[in-house]
């Protein structure tokens, strides 16, 4: 049980990788992320709106947690709870 009384077994972590603008990462052969420049803000916003709409229709009791990985950009990490 977490402090918010959400059972960890009822969550699914989802990481959406929309690229990076960090050239060091793009050049690193061990980098595990998507090897392309980050999509423009407009494309990311449109994708996120479509994704969240689809997820909320599929999981009406959806709880979403966003995790920030970079100061300038939001990298969504979703913990979906089926409460």
Secondary structure, DSSP 8 states (H G I E B T S, - for coil): --TT---GGGEEEEE-------HHHHH-TT--S--S----HHHHHHHHHHHHHHHHHH-TT--------SSSS---EEEEE--
